[in-house]
Amino acid sequence: MIHTKNKDLTSLNYLKAKAIKEFNESNDYLNHIEFLRNNFSYLVDYKAQTGQLHPIFQLIQQDLFDEDPFVVYGASLMATLAFADRNLYH
């Protein structure tokens, strides 16, 4: 039983390291940030026109262009969730 746990933990650590390496080598995250920076303003405009604009959307839009990468990361999570809202797409 202990041997199985160690083997599972080793394979889990390997998969985690592999995922981190692949993430760092790809431009997917940077492309996603660029997409959000280019298109989130359209979502803000849409929400404003439909009377659904919440102040957090304006803050997210500003934070996507912040110099602090941690602020950008947090804003990207919120922006991605905003685009994933099923009610947005009729």
N, C-alpha and C positions, 0 to 999 in steps of 0.2 A: 504494500500500500504506500509506504513512504517513497519507495523507488519510483512508483507511478507519479506521485506528486512532484518529485524532483524533475522527472522527465517532462511532465506537463509544464512546469514552471520554466524549464530551460527552453522548451519550444515556444512558450509564450514570450519570453524575453527576446528570443531570436526574431519572432514575427514582429514584435514591437520595434526592435532595432531596424529591421528591414523596412518597415513602414515609414519610420522617421527618415531613413536614408533616401527612400524613394520620394518622399515629400520634399526634402531639401533639394533634391536633384531636379525636380520638375518645376515648371513655371505655372502650374495650375492655380496655385494660391494667388500669385501675382496677377494672373489673367482674371481671376475672379474679383480681386480688388479693383482692377481697372474697369471691369464690367460694372461693378457697383458704383464706382465713382462717376462713370459715364451715364448711367441709367437711373440712379436713385432719384434724381431730381424730377424725372417724369412721374414717378410714383408719388412724390410729394405734391406735385402740381395736380395730379389726379385726385388725391385725397383732399386737397384744398377746394377743388371745383365741386366735389361731391359733398362737401361739408363734413368730412370725416378726418380732417387733419388734427392730429394730436401733436403737442409740442415736442414729443420725443422724436418724431420724424425729422424735424428741423435740426435737432441736436445730433442725430445720427448722420445727417447729411454733412454737417460741419466736421464731425469726428472722423469721417472717412478720409478727410484731407489733413488730419492732424499730423504733426511731426513724430509723435510718440507712437511706436509700432504697437504697443499694448492697447492704446486708445483705438487705433485703427482696427486691430483685431476684434475688440469688443463691438465696435460699430459694425464691422462686417458680419458678425454673428446676428446682430439685431436686424440689419438690412436684409440678410438672407432669409430670416424668419418672416420679415414683412413681405418679401416676394413670394414666400411659400404659402401665404394665407390663401386657403381654398376659396374664401369668399371674394377674393380679388378677381378671380377668373370666373365669369358667369357660366 
